């Protein structure tokens, strides 16, 4: 009887392992087997990943890069009929979507940092920015220290929100820090006077302000509170897929093919209002791209 019980136990263990291995099939294996590639996008991370209100479709710099990766997956797997599914994510659920296997790439404005690398992987950064403040043009706020006794908003699940909370606690600044569900709502709160400032990556602030009905009613102020290397987010335990994406990102950078893609979104008119952000490649990003790597010191 004992032998039978042990045999049954080993049989069940083997079955569980087989099911687990199947569930953990790599992205390339799944696509090669007829599965679809799932790309996560953001709805208001201008110009990285956002909904074009005229077409109703997601567009952006990071999304363009991810679609390049999708073509590479199609060629690598030989699946010319590979289906691409685009799914929206928020700052609050984007990491979980990748970690839980509900999306294969997150194409937005996500910062690669040590805390997040415990759960997901990142490829080579496509942008480097830092958190600053968005305020009304009439505001006298020029730096975070001017927010003493005032209300500061940031987006739930973002690194600038954590940085603002930490600075407020450690420096006893007396700021009321509130969360918004997304970037668009945070900008709206500043416009309506429900918050005195919005702290977020400055490139996003410029893009968000440019898309408002009255862009001149808002301004970006203050010193950088953080350094944010933005990168496409990938599954943590899929080295084959990550290697493919890393190699293509490195090729795009070293061949300089990434520069026209960058210019399309940062130095030319973008939808929906044909706004030009006029943001050339920063010295930080240009220096980083000299030796492109997914290793960042944060």
Helices and strands as residue ranges (DSSP letters): H 2-23, H 27-32, E 37-41, E 44-45, E 49-51, E 58-59, H 61-77, E 84-88, H 94-99, E 105-107, G 116-118, E 121-122, E 127-129, E 131-136, G 144-147, E 151-155, H 159-170, E 176-180, H 183-191, E 197-201, H 202-210, G 215-217, E 218-221, E 228-230, E 233-234, H 239-254, H 257-266, H 283-288, G 289-291
